[in-house]
Amino acid sequence: MAGIPVLLDPGLETEHRIAATTTASRAQRAFYSGAAQLKFDAKHGITNPRHSPSGPWQRGVSTVAASLDEDRATRLGRLVDHLADVLPERVARKAVALTVESSAIAGRVRGDAGGAI
């Protein structure tokens, strides 16, 4: 102990959520994360040029992201959760990854439109 006082400001507290255990909850959180990044960048004057996806995976993620908003990201996550039990494991894992990555990009692009955060 260095004897340095620690001050806890209740105004800086944030809500803690349980673990995201479904694709639907992961997609929603990814969307919120992207929206938070968008808000942070705007507040601090950070501008990042949009980049063109370079590979097939990135193009697929960008294509799916273009159709998502907060509600659609969550619904897509529910669909993937439903299908995961009948898909081959490798395909199910890719579907989860595609959903979550696409949701984050969608939040980054249009997160402020839906009041996500």
Biopython code that builds the backbone (N, CA, C, O; Angstrom):
import numpy as np
from Bio.PDB.StructureBuilder import StructureBuilder

atoms = [
    (1, "MET", "N", (0.830, -1.177, 0.000)),
    (1, "MET", "CA", (0.000, 0.000, 0.000)),
    (1, "MET", "C", (0.876, 1.242, 0.000)),
    (1, "MET", "O", (1.711, 1.428, 0.885)),
    (2, "ALA", "N", (0.680, 2.075, -0.983)),
    (2, "ALA", "CA", (1.489, 3.276, -1.119)),
    (2, "ALA", "C", (0.881, 4.462, -0.388)),
    (2, "ALA", "O", (1.469, 5.543, -0.377)),
    (3, "GLY", "N", (-0.292, 4.282, 0.226)),
    (3, "GLY", "CA", (-0.910, 5.384, 0.945)),
    (3, "GLY", "C", (-1.592, 6.392, 0.031)),
    (3, "GLY", "O", (-1.899, 7.503, 0.461)),
    (4, "ILE", "N", (-1.829, 6.026, -1.207)),
    (4, "ILE", "CA", (-2.490, 6.917, -2.162)),
    (4, "ILE", "C", (-3.991, 6.701, -2.051)),
    (4, "ILE", "O", (-4.468, 5.576, -2.195)),
    (5, "PRO", "N", (-4.736, 7.769, -1.798)),
    (5, "PRO", "CA", (-6.184, 7.598, -1.662)),
    (5, "PRO", "C", (-6.825, 7.274, -3.024)),
    (5, "PRO", "O", (-6.425, 7.794, -4.065)),
    (6, "VAL", "N", (-7.812, 6.415, -2.969)),
    (6, "VAL", "CA", (-8.565, 6.052, -4.167)),
    (6, "VAL", "C", (-9.955, 6.657, -4.033)),
    (6, "VAL", "O", (-10.665, 6.386, -3.065)),
    (7, "LEU", "N", (-10.338, 7.467, -4.992)),
    (7, "LEU", "CA", (-11.647, 8.099, -4.978)),
    (7, "LEU", "C", (-12.542, 7.408, -5.998)),
    (7, "LEU", "O", (-12.155, 7.232, -7.153)),
    (8, "LEU", "N", (-13.726, 7.021, -5.574)),
    (8, "LEU", "CA", (-14.694, 6.387, -6.456)),
    (8, "LEU", "C", (-15.814, 7.386, -6.727)),
    (8, "LEU", "O", (-16.557, 7.758, -5.819)),
    (9, "ASP", "N", (-15.927, 7.809, -7.962)),
    (9, "ASP", "CA", (-16.962, 8.754, -8.354)),
    (9, "ASP", "C", (-18.162, 7.976, -8.876)),
    (9, "ASP", "O", (-18.064, 7.356, -9.935)),
    (10, "PRO", "N", (-19.292, 7.986, -8.172)),
    (10, "PRO", "CA", (-20.465, 7.235, -8.616)),
    (10, "PRO", "C", (-20.934, 7.639, -10.020)),
    (10, "PRO", "O", (-21.581, 6.846, -10.704)),
    (11, "GLY", "N", (-20.621, 8.836, -10.445)),
    (11, "GLY", "CA", (-21.008, 9.292, -11.776)),
    (11, "GLY", "C", (-20.253, 8.592, -12.896)),
    (11, "GLY", "O", (-20.631, 8.698, -14.063)),
    (12, "LEU", "N", (-19.189, 7.877, -12.549)),
    (12, "LEU", "CA", (-18.397, 7.174, -13.549)),
    (12, "LEU", "C", (-18.705, 5.680, -13.606)),
    (12, "LEU", "O", (-18.082, 4.936, -14.363)),
    (13, "GLU", "N", (-19.666, 5.254, -12.803)),
    (13, "GLU", "CA", (-20.025, 3.843, -12.805)),
    (13, "GLU", "C", (-20.732, 3.485, -14.104)),
    (13, "GLU", "O", (-21.370, 4.326, -14.736)),
    (14, "THR", "N", (-20.607, 2.236, -14.484)),
    (14, "THR", "CA", (-21.264, 1.747, -15.683)),
    (14, "THR", "C", (-21.963, 0.434, -15.369)),
    (14, "THR", "O", (-21.550, -0.310, -14.479)),
    (15, "GLU", "N", (-23.007, 0.169, -16.099)),
    (15, "GLU", "CA", (-23.753, -1.063, -15.898)),
    (15, "GLU", "C", (-22.908, -2.248, -16.339)),
    (15, "GLU", "O", (-22.260, -2.205, -17.386)),
    (16, "HIS", "N", (-22.918, -3.295, -15.542)),
    (16, "HIS", "CA", (-22.201, -4.512, -15.901)),
    (16, "HIS", "C", (-23.220, -5.550, -16.328)),
    (16, "HIS", "O", (-24.193, -5.803, -15.617)),
    (17, "ARG", "N", (-23.002, -6.141, -17.468)),
    (17, "ARG", "CA", (-23.940, -7.130, -17.984)),
    (17, "ARG", "C", (-23.344, -8.524, -17.846)),
    (17, "ARG", "O", (-22.129, -8.698, -17.760)),
    (18, "ILE", "N", (-24.231, -9.507, -17.828)),
    (18, "ILE", "CA", (-23.770, -10.883, -17.746)),
    (18, "ILE", "C", (-23.076, -11.279, -19.045)),
    (18, "ILE", "O", (-23.125, -10.550, -20.036)),
    (19, "ALA", "N", (-22.441, -12.419, -19.027)),
    (19, "ALA", "CA", (-21.721, -12.895, -20.208)),
    (19, "ALA", "C", (-22.677, -13.077, -21.384)),
    (19, "ALA", "O", (-23.817, -13.512, -21.216)),
    (20, "ALA", "N", (-22.198, -12.741, -22.558)),
    (20, "ALA", "CA", (-22.977, -12.939, -23.779)),
    (20, "ALA", "C", (-22.816, -14.395, -24.192)),
    (20, "ALA", "O", (-21.762, -14.795, -24.686)),
    (21, "THR", "N", (-23.861, -15.182, -23.990)),
    (21, "THR", "CA", (-23.759, -16.619, -24.222)),
    (21, "THR", "C", (-24.461, -17.079, -25.490)),
    (21, "THR", "O", (-24.364, -18.251, -25.853)),
    (22, "THR", "N", (-25.158, -16.191, -26.163)),
    (22, "THR", "CA", (-25.839, -16.553, -27.402)),
    (22, "THR", "C", (-25.326, -15.675, -28.534)),
    (22, "THR", "O", (-24.762, -14.605, -28.303)),
    (23, "THR", "N", (-25.527, -16.137, -29.738)),
    (23, "THR", "CA", (-25.138, -15.313, -30.892)),
    (23, "THR", "C", (-25.962, -14.034, -30.915)),
    (23, "THR", "O", (-25.452, -12.970, -31.265)),
    (24, "ALA", "N", (-27.229, -14.134, -30.547)),
    (24, "ALA", "CA", (-28.090, -12.950, -30.535)),
    (24, "ALA", "C", (-27.553, -11.887, -29.582)),
    (24, "ALA", "O", (-27.494, -10.710, -29.938)),
    (25, "SER", "N", (-27.159, -12.294, -28.370)),
    (25, "SER", "CA", (-26.634, -11.304, -27.422)),
    (25, "SER", "C", (-25.259, -10.802, -27.849)),
    (25, "SER", "O", (-24.939, -9.633, -27.639)),
    (26, "ARG", "N", (-24.457, -11.656, -28.435)),
    (26, "ARG", "CA", (-23.139, -11.223, -28.934)),
    (26, "ARG", "C", (-23.296, -10.229, -30.082)),
    (26, "ARG", "O", (-22.562, -9.244, -30.162)),
    (27, "ALA", "N", (-24.257, -10.492, -30.972)),
    (27, "ALA", "CA", (-24.484, -9.592, -32.100)),
    (27, "ALA", "C", (-24.947, -8.231, -31.604)),
    (27, "ALA", "O", (-24.477, -7.198, -32.081)),
    (28, "GLN", "N", (-25.866, -8.229, -30.648)),
    (28, "GLN", "CA", (-26.360, -6.964, -30.114)),
    (28, "GLN", "C", (-25.228, -6.185, -29.437)),
    (28, "GLN", "O", (-25.099, -4.976, -29.631)),
    (29, "ARG", "N", (-24.421, -6.872, -28.654)),
    (29, "ARG", "CA", (-23.292, -6.197, -27.997)),
    (29, "ARG", "C", (-22.268, -5.688, -29.002)),
    (29, "ARG", "O", (-21.702, -4.609, -28.831)),
    (30, "ALA", "N", (-22.036, -6.471, -30.047)),
    (30, "ALA", "CA", (-21.106, -6.022, -31.085)),
    (30, "ALA", "C", (-21.640, -4.766, -31.755)),
    (30, "ALA", "O", (-20.879, -3.840, -32.039)),
    (31, "PHE", "N", (-22.940, -4.729, -32.010)),
    (31, "PHE", "CA", (-23.545, -3.535, -32.601)),
    (31, "PHE", "C", (-23.348, -2.340, -31.665)),
    (31, "PHE", "O", (-22.954, -1.261, -32.107)),
    (32, "TYR", "N", (-23.624, -2.535, -30.370)),
    (32, "TYR", "CA", (-23.438, -1.463, -29.390)),
    (32, "TYR", "C", (-21.986, -1.013, -29.322)),
    (32, "TYR", "O", (-21.705, 0.179, -29.191)),
    (33, "SER", "N", (-21.069, -1.963, -29.412)),
    (33, "SER", "CA", (-19.649, -1.626, -29.385)),
    (33, "SER", "C", (-19.270, -0.759, -30.578)),
    (33, "SER", "O", (-18.557, 0.234, -30.435)),
    (34, "GLY", "N", (-19.755, -1.142, -31.755)),
    (34, "GLY", "CA", (-19.498, -0.334, -32.945)),
    (34, "GLY", "C", (-20.109, 1.047, -32.818)),
    (34, "GLY", "O", (-19.496, 2.041, -33.205)),
    (35, "ALA", "N", (-21.334, 1.110, -32.269)),
    (35, "ALA", "CA", (-22.004, 2.400, -32.077)),
    (35, "ALA", "C", (-21.239, 3.269, -31.076)),
    (35, "ALA", "O", (-21.123, 4.480, -31.261)),
    (36, "ALA", "N", (-20.724, 2.650, -30.024)),
    (36, "ALA", "CA", (-19.939, 3.396, -29.036)),
    (36, "ALA", "C", (-18.666, 3.947, -29.667)),
    (36, "ALA", "O", (-18.258, 5.071, -29.376)),
    (37, "GLN", "N", (-18.036, 3.147, -30.536)),
    (37, "GLN", "CA", (-16.831, 3.622, -31.223)),
    (37, "GLN", "C", (-17.160, 4.811, -32.114)),
    (37, "GLN", "O", (-16.407, 5.783, -32.172)),
    (38, "LEU", "N", (-18.288, 4.725, -32.807)),
    (38, "LEU", "CA", (-18.738, 5.821, -33.661)),
    (38, "LEU", "C", (-18.942, 7.089, -32.833)),
    (38, "LEU", "O", (-18.493, 8.169, -33.218)),
    (39, "LYS", "N", (-19.619, 6.950, -31.699)),
    (39, "LYS", "CA", (-19.890, 8.095, -30.821)),
    (39, "LYS", "C", (-18.582, 8.668, -30.253)),
    (39, "LYS", "O", (-18.393, 9.884, -30.221)),
    (40, "PHE", "N", (-17.688, 7.783, -29.810)),
    (40, "PHE", "CA", (-16.399, 8.218, -29.274)),
    (40, "PHE", "C", (-15.616, 8.998, -30.325)),
    (40, "PHE", "O", (-15.099, 10.080, -30.051)),
    (41, "ASP", "N", (-15.536, 8.435, -31.533)),
    (41, "ASP", "CA", (-14.796, 9.098, -32.609)),
    (41, "ASP", "C", (-15.382, 10.466, -32.924)),
    (41, "ASP", "O", (-14.644, 11.434, -33.112)),
    (42, "ALA", "N", (-16.707, 10.547, -32.982)),
    (42, "ALA", "CA", (-17.351, 11.829, -33.282)),
    (42, "ALA", "C", (-17.065, 12.845, -32.177)),
    (42, "ALA", "O", (-16.780, 14.009, -32.460)),
    (43, "LYS", "N", (-17.141, 12.413, -30.933)),
    (43, "LYS", "CA", (-16.901, 13.316, -29.801)),
    (43, "LYS", "C", (-15.484, 13.858, -29.804)),
    (43, "LYS", "O", (-15.257, 15.003, -29.414)),
    (44, "HIS", "N", (-14.531, 13.050, -30.240)),
    (44, "HIS", "CA", (-13.130, 13.433, -30.195)),
    (44, "HIS", "C", (-12.571, 13.868, -31.549)),
    (44, "HIS", "O", (-11.363, 14.049, -31.702)),
    (45, "GLY", "N", (-13.459, 14.035, -32.524)),
    (45, "GLY", "CA", (-13.028, 14.520, -33.829)),
    (45, "GLY", "C", (-12.161, 13.544, -34.591)),
    (45, "GLY", "O", (-11.349, 13.952, -35.422)),
    (46, "ILE", "N", (-12.320, 12.279, -34.324)),
    (46, "ILE", "CA", (-11.521, 11.264, -35.007)),
    (46, "ILE", "C", (-12.250, 10.842, -36.273)),
    (46, "ILE", "O", (-13.418, 10.454, -36.236)),
    (47, "THR", "N", (-11.557, 10.923, -37.370)),
    (47, "THR", "CA", (-12.146, 10.455, -38.627)),
    (47, "THR", "C", (-11.239, 9.390, -39.209)),
    (47, "THR", "O", (-10.023, 9.561, -39.299)),
    (48, "ASN", "N", (-11.841, 8.312, -39.593)),
    (48, "ASN", "CA", (-11.101, 7.221, -40.205)),
    (48, "ASN", "C", (-11.655, 7.000, -41.603)),
    (48, "ASN", "O", (-12.855, 6.781, -41.766)),
    (49, "PRO", "N", (-10.804, 7.054, -42.604)),
    (49, "PRO", "CA", (-11.317, 6.799, -43.949)),
    (49, "PRO", "C", (-11.836, 5.376, -44.049)),
    (49, "PRO", "O", (-11.261, 4.447, -43.481)),
    (50, "ARG", "N", (-12.918, 5.222, -44.768)),
    (50, "ARG", "CA", (-13.454, 3.877, -44.962)),
    (50, "ARG", "C", (-12.517, 3.111, -45.866)),
    (50, "ARG", "O", (-11.957, 3.658, -46.816)),
    (51, "HIS", "N", (-12.356, 1.854, -45.560)),
    (51, "HIS", "CA", (-11.479, 1.035, -46.382)),
    (51, "HIS", "C", (-12.300, 0.012, -47.140)),
    (51, "HIS", "O", (-13.375, -0.398, -46.700)),
    (52, "SER", "N", (-11.790, -0.383, -48.258)),
    (52, "SER", "CA", (-12.460, -1.411, -49.046)),
    (52, "SER", "C", (-12.026, -2.771, -48.534)),
    (52, "SER", "O", (-10.838, -3.012, -48.323)),
    (53, "PRO", "N", (-12.990, -3.662, -48.333)),
    (53, "PRO", "CA", (-12.622, -5.005, -47.894)),
    (53, "PRO", "C", (-11.729, -5.668, -48.928)),
    (53, "PRO", "O", (-11.984, -5.583, -50.129)),
    (54, "SER", "N", (-10.683, -6.327, -48.455)),
    (54, "SER", "CA", (-9.688, -6.854, -49.389)),
    (54, "SER", "C", (-9.857, -8.330, -49.731)),
    (54, "SER", "O", (-9.448, -8.756, -50.811)),
    (55, "GLY", "N", (-10.440, -9.108, -48.855)),
    (55, "GLY", "CA", (-10.550, -10.535, -49.125)),
    (55, "GLY", "C", (-11.992, -10.993, -49.135)),
    (55, "GLY", "O", (-12.893, -10.209, -48.837)),
    (56, "PRO", "N", (-12.222, -12.245, -49.470)),
    (56, "PRO", "CA", (-13.594, -12.743, -49.544)),
    (56, "PRO", "C", (-14.333, -12.681, -48.198)),
    (56, "PRO", "O", (-15.521, -12.361, -48.159)),
    (57, "TRP", "N", (-13.633, -12.985, -47.099)),
    (57, "TRP", "CA", (-14.288, -12.909, -45.797)),
    (57, "TRP", "C", (-14.716, -11.478, -45.488)),
    (57, "TRP", "O", (-15.852, -11.243, -45.076)),
    (58, "GLN", "N", (-13.813, -10.528, -45.685)),
    (58, "GLN", "CA", (-14.122, -9.130, -45.398)),
    (58, "GLN", "C", (-15.252, -8.616, -46.287)),
    (58, "GLN", "O", (-16.097, -7.838, -45.843)),
    (59, "ARG", "N", (-15.261, -9.056, -47.541)),
    (59, "ARG", "CA", (-16.354, -8.647, -48.437)),
    (59, "ARG", "C", (-17.679, -9.225, -47.962)),
    (59, "ARG", "O", (-18.704, -8.545, -48.000)),
    (60, "GLY", "N", (-17.664, -10.476, -47.514)),
    (60, "GLY", "CA", (-18.880, -11.089, -46.984)),
    (60, "GLY", "C", (-19.378, -10.377, -45.739)),
    (60, "GLY", "O", (-20.573, -10.117, -45.603)),
    (61, "VAL", "N", (-18.466, -10.061, -44.831)),
    (61, "VAL", "CA", (-18.830, -9.345, -43.604)),
    (61, "VAL", "C", (-19.427, -7.985, -43.961)),
    (61, "VAL", "O", (-20.456, -7.595, -43.409)),
    (62, "SER", "N", (-18.793, -7.266, -44.874)),
    (62, "SER", "CA", (-19.292, -5.951, -45.272)),
    (62, "SER", "C", (-20.654, -6.040, -45.944)),
    (62, "SER", "O", (-21.505, -5.174, -45.744)),
    (63, "THR", "N", (-20.863, -7.078, -46.737)),
    (63, "THR", "CA", (-22.137, -7.257, -47.419)),
    (63, "THR", "C", (-23.256, -7.501, -46.409)),
    (63, "THR", "O", (-24.331, -6.909, -46.512)),
    (64, "VAL", "N", (-23.005, -8.370, -45.438)),
    (64, "VAL", "CA", (-24.013, -8.635, -44.412)),
    (64, "VAL", "C", (-24.239, -7.380, -43.567)),
    (64, "VAL", "O", (-25.382, -7.043, -43.259)),
    (65, "ALA", "N", (-23.170, -6.690, -43.192)),
    (65, "ALA", "CA", (-23.274, -5.490, -42.360)),
    (65, "ALA", "C", (-24.136, -4.420, -43.017)),
    (65, "ALA", "O", (-24.837, -3.680, -42.327)),
    (66, "ALA", "N", (-24.090, -4.335, -44.330)),
    (66, "ALA", "CA", (-24.847, -3.309, -45.049)),
    (66, "ALA", "C", (-26.351, -3.447, -44.835)),
    (66, "ALA", "O", (-27.091, -2.474, -44.982)),
    (67, "SER", "N", (-26.804, -4.644, -44.490)),
    (67, "SER", "CA", (-28.243, -4.858, -44.320)),
    (67, "SER", "C", (-28.684, -4.844, -42.856)),
    (67, "SER", "O", (-29.866, -5.030, -42.569)),
    (68, "LEU", "N", (-27.759, -4.628, -41.937)),
    (68, "LEU", "CA", (-28.089, -4.740, -40.518)),
    (68, "LEU", "C", (-28.308, -3.401, -39.839)),
    (68, "LEU", "O", (-27.634, -2.411, -40.125)),
    (69, "ASP", "N", (-29.266, -3.402, -38.938)),
    (69, "ASP", "CA", (-29.405, -2.368, -37.924)),
    (69, "ASP", "C", (-29.453, -3.134, -36.600)),
    (69, "ASP", "O", (-29.260, -4.350, -36.593)),
    (70, "GLU", "N", (-29.702, -2.462, -35.498)),
    (70, "GLU", "CA", (-29.666, -3.146, -34.206)),
    (70, "GLU", "C", (-30.648, -4.310, -34.155)),
    (70, "GLU", "O", (-30.286, -5.405, -33.723)),
    (71, "ASP", "N", (-31.878, -4.090, -34.586)),
    (71, "ASP", "CA", (-32.898, -5.134, -34.535)),
    (71, "ASP", "C", (-32.553, -6.301, -35.460)),
    (71, "ASP", "O", (-32.673, -7.460, -35.063)),
    (72, "ARG", "N", (-32.133, -6.008, -36.671)),
    (72, "ARG", "CA", (-31.797, -7.072, -37.623)),
    (72, "ARG", "C", (-30.586, -7.879, -37.163)),
    (72, "ARG", "O", (-30.527, -9.089, -37.382)),
    (73, "ALA", "N", (-29.626, -7.217, -36.530)),
    (73, "ALA", "CA", (-28.452, -7.930, -36.019)),
    (73, "ALA", "C", (-28.876, -8.944, -34.962)),
    (73, "ALA", "O", (-28.407, -10.083, -34.957)),
    (74, "THR", "N", (-29.758, -8.525, -34.075)),
    (74, "THR", "CA", (-30.237, -9.424, -33.035)),
    (74, "THR", "C", (-31.046, -10.569, -33.633)),
    (74, "THR", "O", (-30.887, -11.719, -33.222)),
    (75, "ARG", "N", (-31.913, -10.266, -34.601)),
    (75, "ARG", "CA", (-32.716, -11.317, -35.230)),
    (75, "ARG", "C", (-31.839, -12.303, -35.997)),
    (75, "ARG", "O", (-32.090, -13.508, -35.973)),
    (76, "LEU", "N", (-30.809, -11.793, -36.678)),
    (76, "LEU", "CA", (-29.884, -12.684, -37.369)),
    (76, "LEU", "C", (-29.183, -13.590, -36.356)),
    (76, "LEU", "O", (-29.003, -14.782, -36.607)),
    (77, "GLY", "N", (-28.792, -13.030, -35.225)),
    (77, "GLY", "CA", (-28.170, -13.819, -34.170)),
    (77, "GLY", "C", (-29.082, -14.930, -33.677)),
    (77, "GLY", "O", (-28.629, -16.050, -33.440)),
    (78, "ARG", "N", (-30.368, -14.624, -33.523)),
    (78, "ARG", "CA", (-31.326, -15.660, -33.092)),
    (78, "ARG", "C", (-31.440, -16.766, -34.135)),
    (78, "ARG", "O", (-31.517, -17.947, -33.796)),
    (79, "LEU", "N", (-31.451, -16.371, -35.408)),
    (79, "LEU", "CA", (-31.525, -17.365, -36.480)),
    (79, "LEU", "C", (-30.300, -18.282, -36.448)),
    (79, "LEU", "O", (-30.429, -19.502, -36.553)),
    (80, "VAL", "N", (-29.123, -17.693, -36.302)),
    (80, "VAL", "CA", (-27.890, -18.487, -36.238)),
    (80, "VAL", "C", (-27.914, -19.398, -35.018)),
    (80, "VAL", "O", (-27.504, -20.556, -35.100)),
    (81, "ASP", "N", (-28.393, -18.880, -33.880)),
    (81, "ASP", "CA", (-28.513, -19.726, -32.688)),
    (81, "ASP", "C", (-29.409, -20.932, -32.970)),
    (81, "ASP", "O", (-29.100, -22.053, -32.565)),
    (82, "HIS", "N", (-30.506, -20.696, -33.658)),
    (82, "HIS", "CA", (-31.455, -21.766, -33.979)),
    (82, "HIS", "C", (-30.825, -22.804, -34.917)),
    (82, "HIS", "O", (-31.017, -24.007, -34.741)),
    (83, "LEU", "N", (-30.074, -22.326, -35.909)),
    (83, "LEU", "CA", (-29.487, -23.224, -36.907)),
    (83, "LEU", "C", (-28.206, -23.913, -36.435)),
    (83, "LEU", "O", (-27.804, -24.933, -36.996)),
    (84, "ALA", "N", (-27.578, -23.368, -35.425)),
    (84, "ALA", "CA", (-26.272, -23.883, -34.986)),
    (84, "ALA", "C", (-26.311, -25.359, -34.608)),
    (84, "ALA", "O", (-25.323, -26.070, -34.786)),
    (85, "ASP", "N", (-27.433, -25.819, -34.095)),
    (85, "ASP", "CA", (-27.523, -27.224, -33.691)),
    (85, "ASP", "C", (-27.610, -28.188, -34.866)),
    (85, "ASP", "O", (-27.301, -29.370, -34.720)),
    (86, "VAL", "N", (-28.026, -27.698, -36.027)),
    (86, "VAL", "CA", (-28.179, -28.595, -37.176)),
    (86, "VAL", "C", (-27.074, -28.399, -38.226)),
    (86, "VAL", "O", (-26.925, -29.219, -39.132)),
    (87, "LEU", "N", (-26.317, -27.329, -38.102)),
    (87, "LEU", "CA", (-25.216, -27.079, -39.035)),
    (87, "LEU", "C", (-23.968, -27.845, -38.588)),
    (87, "LEU", "O", (-23.795, -28.112, -37.399)),
    (88, "PRO", "N", (-23.105, -28.195, -39.536)),
    (88, "PRO", "CA", (-21.798, -28.736, -39.123)),
    (88, "PRO", "C", (-21.091, -27.710, -38.231)),
    (88, "PRO", "O", (-21.237, -26.505, -38.431)),
    (89, "GLU", "N", (-20.338, -28.186, -37.261)),
    (89, "GLU", "CA", (-19.725, -27.290, -36.272)),
    (89, "GLU", "C", (-18.914, -26.169, -36.925)),
    (89, "GLU", "O", (-19.023, -25.010, -36.523)),
    (90, "ARG", "N", (-18.111, -26.503, -37.918)),
    (90, "ARG", "CA", (-17.274, -25.488, -38.573)),
    (90, "ARG", "C", (-18.135, -24.404, -39.237)),
    (90, "ARG", "O", (-17.814, -23.218, -39.162)),
    (91, "VAL", "N", (-19.208, -24.814, -39.874)),
    (91, "VAL", "CA", (-20.116, -23.861, -40.524)),
    (91, "VAL", "C", (-20.824, -23.007, -39.474)),
    (91, "VAL", "O", (-20.978, -21.798, -39.650)),
    (92, "ALA", "N", (-21.250, -23.635, -38.391)),
    (92, "ALA", "CA", (-21.919, -22.896, -37.313)),
    (92, "ALA", "C", (-20.985, -21.841, -36.724)),
    (92, "ALA", "O", (-21.401, -20.711, -36.470)),
    (93, "ARG", "N", (-19.734, -22.210, -36.510)),
    (93, "ARG", "CA", (-18.760, -21.241, -35.966)),
    (93, "ARG", "C", (-18.561, -20.056, -36.912)),
    (93, "ARG", "O", (-18.483, -18.908, -36.475)),
    (94, "LYS", "N", (-18.482, -20.342, -38.190)),
    (94, "LYS", "CA", (-18.324, -19.265, -39.182)),
    (94, "LYS", "C", (-19.567, -18.381, -39.220)),
    (94, "LYS", "O", (-19.458, -17.164, -39.373)),
    (95, "ALA", "N", (-20.748, -18.984, -39.083)),
    (95, "ALA", "CA", (-21.988, -18.208, -39.084)),
    (95, "ALA", "C", (-22.033, -17.274, -37.875)),
    (95, "ALA", "O", (-22.469, -16.128, -37.987)),
    (96, "VAL", "N", (-21.581, -17.767, -36.715)),
    (96, "VAL", "CA", (-21.517, -16.923, -35.520)),
    (96, "VAL", "C", (-20.538, -15.771, -35.752)),
    (96, "VAL", "O", (-20.861, -14.615, -35.477)),
    (97, "ALA", "N", (-19.353, -16.083, -36.254)),
    (97, "ALA", "CA", (-18.339, -15.050, -36.498)),
    (97, "ALA", "C", (-18.829, -14.015, -37.498)),
    (97, "ALA", "O", (-18.636, -12.815, -37.301)),
    (98, "LEU", "N", (-19.462, -14.475, -38.569)),
    (98, "LEU", "CA", (-19.987, -13.560, -39.584)),
    (98, "LEU", "C", (-21.029, -12.624, -38.982)),
    (98, "LEU", "O", (-21.035, -11.425, -39.261)),
    (99, "THR", "N", (-21.899, -13.175, -38.165)),
    (99, "THR", "CA", (-22.950, -12.375, -37.539)),
    (99, "THR", "C", (-22.375, -11.325, -36.599)),
    (99, "THR", "O", (-22.770, -10.160, -36.649)),
    (100, "VAL", "N", (-21.446, -11.731, -35.745)),
    (100, "VAL", "CA", (-20.891, -10.811, -34.758)),
    (100, "VAL", "C", (-20.030, -9.732, -35.430)),
    (100, "VAL", "O", (-20.158, -8.550, -35.111)),
    (101, "GLU", "N", (-19.172, -10.132, -36.343)),
    (101, "GLU", "CA", (-18.319, -9.143, -37.027)),
    (101, "GLU", "C", (-19.161, -8.167, -37.848)),
    (101, "GLU", "O", (-18.892, -6.965, -37.851)),
    (102, "SER", "N", (-20.159, -8.667, -38.531)),
    (102, "SER", "CA", (-21.031, -7.805, -39.336)),
    (102, "SER", "C", (-21.804, -6.835, -38.454)),
    (102, "SER", "O", (-22.000, -5.676, -38.818)),
    (103, "SER", "N", (-22.240, -7.308, -37.302)),
    (103, "SER", "CA", (-22.982, -6.453, -36.373)),
    (103, "SER", "C", (-22.115, -5.307, -35.865)),
    (103, "SER", "O", (-22.589, -4.178, -35.737)),
    (104, "ALA", "N", (-20.858, -5.589, -35.577)),
    (104, "ALA", "CA", (-19.951, -4.535, -35.109)),
    (104, "ALA", "C", (-19.752, -3.475, -36.180)),
    (104, "ALA", "O", (-19.752, -2.281, -35.884)),
    (105, "ILE", "N", (-19.583, -3.904, -37.412)),
    (105, "ILE", "CA", (-19.412, -2.934, -38.500)),
    (105, "ILE", "C", (-20.687, -2.126, -38.699)),
    (105, "ILE", "O", (-20.629, -0.914, -38.907)),
    (106, "ALA", "N", (-21.836, -2.791, -38.636)),
    (106, "ALA", "CA", (-23.109, -2.079, -38.789)),
    (106, "ALA", "C", (-23.265, -1.025, -37.697)),
    (106, "ALA", "O", (-23.707, 0.089, -37.975)),
    (107, "GLY", "N", (-22.911, -1.361, -36.473)),
    (107, "GLY", "CA", (-22.983, -0.392, -35.386)),
    (107, "GLY", "C", (-22.051, 0.778, -35.608)),
    (107, "GLY", "O", (-22.383, 1.921, -35.295)),
    (108, "ARG", "N", (-20.884, 0.486, -36.149)),
    (108, "ARG", "CA", (-19.881, 1.532, -36.430)),
    (108, "ARG", "C", (-20.366, 2.473, -37.522)),
    (108, "ARG", "O", (-20.051, 3.663, -37.516)),
    (109, "VAL", "N", (-21.133, 1.932, -38.456)),
    (109, "VAL", "CA", (-21.602, 2.748, -39.583)),
    (109, "VAL", "C", (-22.885, 3.483, -39.250)),
    (109, "VAL", "O", (-23.022, 4.662, -39.575)),
    (110, "ARG", "N", (-23.827, 2.808, -38.606)),
    (110, "ARG", "CA", (-25.135, 3.432, -38.412)),
    (110, "ARG", "C", (-25.648, 3.336, -36.976)),
    (110, "ARG", "O", (-26.853, 3.435, -36.743)),
    (111, "GLY", "N", (-24.767, 3.150, -36.035)),
    (111, "GLY", "CA", (-25.172, 2.987, -34.651)),
    (111, "GLY", "C", (-25.879, 4.185, -34.052)),
    (111, "GLY", "O", (-26.675, 4.033, -33.125)),
    (112, "ASP", "N", (-25.608, 5.351, -34.553)),
    (112, "ASP", "CA", (-26.253, 6.534, -33.988)),
    (112, "ASP", "C", (-27.682, 6.707, -34.496)),
    (112, "ASP", "O", (-28.442, 7.487, -33.923)),
    (113, "ALA", "N", (-28.059, 6.006, -35.542)),
    (113, "ALA", "CA", (-29.384, 6.186, -36.136)),
    (113, "ALA", "C", (-30.474, 5.525, -35.316)),
    (113, "ALA", "O", (-31.611, 5.997, -35.298)),
    (114, "GLY", "N", (-30.136, 4.424, -34.627)),
    (114, "GLY", "CA", (-31.159, 3.678, -33.923)),
    (114, "GLY", "C", (-31.174, 3.898, -32.428)),
    (114, "GLY", "O", (-31.890, 3.196, -31.714)),
    (115, "GLY", "N", (-30.407, 4.849, -31.934)),
    (115, "GLY", "CA", (-30.383, 5.081, -30.494)),
    (115, "GLY", "C", (-29.790, 3.915, -29.730)),
    (115, "GLY", "O", (-30.221, 3.609, -28.618)),
    (116, "ALA", "N", (-28.792, 3.261, -30.329)),
    (116, "ALA", "CA", (-28.240, 2.040, -29.731)),
    (116, "ALA", "C", (-27.566, 2.302, -28.386)),
    (116, "ALA", "O", (-27.578, 1.435, -27.513)),
    (117, "ILE", "N", (-26.988, 3.464, -28.211)),
    (117, "ILE", "CA", (-26.313, 3.708, -26.933)),
    (117, "ILE", "C", (-26.784, 5.003, -26.336)),
    (117, "ILE", "O", (-26.332, 5.385, -25.256)),
]
sb = StructureBuilder()
sb.init_structure("model")
sb.init_model(0)
sb.init_chain("A")
sb.init_seg("    ")
for serial, (resi, resn, name, xyz) in enumerate(atoms, 1):
    if name == "N":
        sb.init_residue(resn, " ", resi, " ")
    sb.init_atom(name, np.array(xyz, "f"), 0.0, 1.0, " ", f" {name:<3s}", serial, name[0])
structure = sb.get_structure()
